[in-house]
Amino acid sequence: MKLASLNHGRDGQLIVVSRDLTRAVRVPQIAATLQQAIEDWSTSASKLEKVYAELNADQVTDAFDLDLTALHSPLPRTYHWADGSAYLNHVQLVRQARGAEMPESFWSDPLMYQGGGDSFLAPTGNIEAISESHGIDLEGELAVVVDDVPMTTPPEQAMDHIKLVMLVNDVSLRGLIPGELAKGFGFFQAKPASSFSPIAVTPDELGDAWKDGRVHLPLTVHLNGEKFGEPEAGPDMIFSFPQLIAHAARTRHLGAGAIIGSGTVSNPDPDDGPGKPIAEGGVGYSCLAEIRMVEQIQQGEITTPFLRFGDRVRIEMFDHQGNTIFGAIDQKVVQYQPT
């Protein structure tokens, strides 16, 4: 099943979307918003699935042609947004960029930060930033939406709480991160609003690509129209989504609609090197911090800048037949102008 939210009000308007992303239908008789549907998932899911089947069979009379630019993130806001860092190749590279060693415990205890869930960006909305000097970076990721998860839920039970899967652009301001971490209290100003793919899908839509709580497909990233990365999301995800959910729920309940992110998708080279750019036969990257660190390691200097005003970022994932699954996060970086 594929769901989305029209850009309407603070919480959007829930719609069911056809498998090919061309048609959609409003479902106010089931739930006005995706948050409402998730909170009552045991009842709403079967009703939404029925509408989805009818929509794909062209049996819905009030369906309309879908304009992906009219969509907000599936959850325009949420009570809880926590992002892990399950790809340790990425962790190692960005820590190396700060001159920090990676503790051995990172292989057994996931990293996670709690971001701002009160106002996400629309997937085709602008990324507003104050200054290029802040080191504006994209971070291509995946995320899951859960229903109510009780405290101390173990990983083997956490899988059942995953209801939807999405893509993420977890925007980072790299220039602000070192100063914040030096305070010993984590990210805040360095993590502005994130954006999510226009479409959220149930795990069964991924077919055999959904396995062991991971999505086994490449994540495609374009920067200013050129392919920047196509790393595989499955094999190098050290901590699965059920493990990340269990980590988040270790000392607290997670409310329905909570979003748990994977962290930046990242692959090392087969020879355990840090990873090569697309132009050199590698799979590239999902963030600029990685290629900058690789340049520093291999060339002794950084030549790739962070994002500049006017740059455009596109993040997408395709199935084995080449069909877009979630639609695209397609955003332009602009300078914030206070009104």
Residue pairs with C-beta under 8 A, 6 or more apart in sequence:
1 16
1 45
1 48
1 49
1 52
1 201
1 202
1 204
1 205
2 16
2 17
2 18
2 19
2 21
2 52
2 199
2 200
2 201
2 202
2 205
3 14
3 15
3 16
3 17
3 34
3 37
3 48
3 74
3 164
3 199
3 200
3 201
4 14
4 15
4 17
4 24
4 71
4 74
4 198
4 199
4 200
4 327
5 11
5 12
5 13
5 14
5 15
5 33
5 34
5 71
5 72
5 73
5 74
5 75
5 76
6 12
6 13
6 15
6 26
6 70
6 71
6 72
7 70
7 71
7 72
7 76
7 122
8 72
10 76
10 77
11 32
11 33
11 34
11 35
11 75
11 76
11 77
12 33
12 34
12 72
12 74
12 75
12 76
13 26
13 28
13 32
13 33
14 26
14 27
14 28
14 30
14 31
14 32
14 33
14 34
14 36
14 37
15 24
15 25
15 26
15 27
16 24
16 25
16 27
16 48
16 51
16 52
16 55
17 23
17 24
17 55
17 66
17 199
18 24
18 55
18 56
18 63
18 66
19 56
19 205
20 323
21 66
21 68
21 199
21 324
21 327
22 65
22 66
23 55
23 60
23 63
23 64
23 65
23 66
24 55
24 63
24 64
24 66
25 51
25 55
25 60
25 62
25 63
25 64
26 62
27 47
27 48
27 51
30 37
30 44
30 47
30 48
30 51
31 37
31 40
31 44
31 48
34 74
34 75
34 200
34 257
35 75
35 78
35 256
35 257
36 44
37 44
37 45
37 48
38 145
38 147
38 163
38 164
38 256
38 257
39 147
39 256
39 257
41 147
41 163
41 256
45 163
51 60
54 60
55 63
68 123
68 124
68 198
68 327
68 328
69 124
71 122
71 123
71 124
71 198
71 199
71 327
72 120
72 122
72 123
73 120
73 121
73 122
73 123
73 166
73 195
73 196
73 197
73 198
74 145
74 164
74 166
74 196
74 197
74 198
74 199
74 200
75 120
75 145
75 196
75 200
75 257
75 259
76 119
76 120
76 122
77 117
77 118
77 119
77 120
78 117
78 120
78 257
78 258
78 259
79 117
79 255
79 257
79 258
80 114
80 117
80 254
80 255
80 257
80 258
80 259
81 114
81 115
81 116
81 117
81 120
81 194
81 258
81 259
81 261
82 112
82 113
82 114
82 115
82 248
82 258
82 259
82 260
82 261
83 112
83 113
83 115
83 141
83 143
83 168
83 170
83 194
83 260
83 261
83 262
83 263
84 110
84 111
84 112
84 239
84 244
84 247
84 248
84 260
84 261
84 262
84 263
85 91
85 110
85 111
85 112
85 263
85 264
86 110
86 237
86 238
86 239
86 240
86 243
86 244
86 262
86 263
87 236
87 237
87 238
87 262
87 263
87 264
87 265
87 266
87 267
88 102
88 106
88 107
88 236
88 238
89 236
89 266
89 267
89 268
89 274
89 275
90 263
90 264
90 265
90 266
90 286
90 287
90 290
91 102
91 106
91 111
91 263
92 102
93 266
93 274
93 275
93 289
93 290
93 293
93 294
94 289
94 290
94 293
95 101
95 102
96 293
96 297
97 289
97 292
97 293
97 296
98 177
98 178
98 181
107 238
109 247
110 239
110 243
110 244
110 247
111 263
112 244
112 247
112 248
113 186
113 187
113 191
115 170
115 187
115 191
115 194
116 191
116 192
116 193
117 259
119 193
120 193
120 194
120 195
120 196
121 127
121 169
121 171
121 193
121 194
121 195
121 331
122 195
123 195
123 196
123 197
123 198
123 327
123 328
123 329
123 330
123 331
124 198
124 328
124 329
124 330
124 331
125 195
125 331
126 331
126 332
126 333
126 334
127 136
127 169
127 171
127 195
127 307
127 313
127 331
127 332
127 333
127 334
128 334
128 335
128 336
129 136
129 173
129 192
129 307
129 309
129 333
129 334
129 335
129 336
130 335
130 336
131 335
132 306
132 307
132 308
132 309
133 175
134 173
134 174
134 175
134 176
135 172
135 173
135 174
135 175
135 176
135 177
135 306
136 171
136 172
136 173
136 174
136 306
136 307
136 308
136 333
137 171
137 172
137 173
137 174
137 287
137 288
137 289
137 306
137 307
138 169
138 171
138 172
138 221
138 223
138 286
138 287
138 288
138 307
138 313
138 315
139 168
139 169
139 170
139 171
139 172
139 263
139 264
139 286
139 287
140 167
140 168
140 169
140 219
140 221
140 229
140 264
140 265
140 286
140 287
140 315
141 167
141 168
141 169
141 170
141 219
141 261
141 262
141 263
141 264
141 265
141 286
142 165
142 166
142 167
142 168
142 215
142 219
142 233
142 261
142 262
142 265
143 165
143 166
143 167
143 168
143 196
143 259
143 260
143 261
143 262
144 162
144 163
144 164
144 165
144 166
144 241
144 245
144 259
144 260
145 162
145 163
145 164
145 165
145 166
145 200
145 257
145 258
145 259
146 158
146 161
146 162
146 163
146 245
146 254
146 256
146 257
146 258
146 259
146 260
147 161
147 163
147 256
148 161
148 253
148 254
148 255
148 256
149 158
149 161
149 245
149 248
149 249
149 253
149 254
149 258
150 249
150 253
151 249
151 250
151 251
151 252
151 253
152 249
152 250
153 161
153 245
153 246
153 249
154 246
155 213
155 240
155 242
155 243
155 245
155 246
156 242
158 241
158 242
158 243
158 245
158 246
158 249
159 213
159 241
159 242
161 245
161 254
162 203
162 213
162 241
162 242
162 245
163 202
164 200
164 201
164 202
165 200
165 201
165 202
165 203
165 206
165 210
165 215
165 326
166 196
166 197
166 199
166 200
166 201
166 259
166 326
167 196
167 197
167 219
167 315
167 316
167 317
167 326
167 329
168 194
168 195
168 196
168 197
168 261
168 262
168 315
168 329
169 194
169 195
169 196
169 313
169 315
169 329
169 331
170 191
170 194
170 261
170 263
170 264
171 191
171 192
171 193
171 194
171 195
172 190
172 191
172 287
172 289
173 189
173 190
173 191
173 192
174 190
174 288
174 289
174 306
175 306
176 189
176 190
177 187
177 190
180 186
180 187
180 188
180 189
180 190
181 187
195 329
195 331
196 259
196 329
197 315
197 316
197 326
197 327
197 328
197 329
198 326
198 327
198 328
198 329
199 325
199 326
199 327
200 326
201 325
201 326
203 210
204 210
205 325
206 215
206 217
206 319
206 325
207 319
208 216
209 215
209 216
209 217
209 234
209 319
209 320
210 216
211 234
212 240
213 240
213 241
213 242
213 243
214 233
214 234
214 237
214 240
214 241
215 233
215 234
215 317
216 232
216 233
216 234
216 235
217 232
217 233
217 234
217 317
217 318
217 319
217 320
217 325
218 230
218 231
218 232
218 233
218 283
218 317
218 318
219 229
219 230
219 231
219 232
219 233
219 265
219 286
219 315
219 316
219 317
220 227
220 229
220 230
220 314
220 315
220 316
220 317
220 318
221 227
221 228
221 229
221 230
221 284
221 285
221 286
221 313
221 314
221 315
222 228
222 312
222 313
222 314
222 315
222 316
223 311
223 312
223 313
223 314
224 311
224 312
225 312
227 278
227 284
228 278
228 284
228 285
229 278
229 283
229 284
229 285
229 286
230 278
230 283
230 284
231 265
231 266
231 267
231 275
231 283
231 284
231 285
231 286
232 265
232 267
232 283
233 262
233 265
233 317
235 267
236 266
236 267
236 268
237 262
237 265
239 247
241 260
241 262
244 260
244 262
245 254
245 260
248 254
248 258
248 260
264 286
264 287
264 290
265 286
266 275
266 285
266 286
266 287
266 290
267 275
267 283
268 274
268 275
269 275
269 276
269 282
274 290
274 293
274 294
274 297
275 282
275 283
275 284
275 285
275 290
275 294
276 282
276 283
276 284
276 294
277 284
277 285
277 291
277 294
278 284
284 291
285 291
286 315
288 304
288 305
288 306
288 307
291 304
292 302
292 304
292 306
295 301
295 302
295 303
295 304
296 302
307 313
307 333
308 333
309 333
309 334
309 335
310 332
310 333
310 334
311 332
311 333
312 330
312 331
312 332
312 333
313 329
313 330
313 331
313 332
313 333
314 328
314 329
314 330
314 331
315 328
315 329
315 330
316 324
316 326
316 327
316 328
316 329
317 324
317 325
317 326
318 324
318 325
319 325
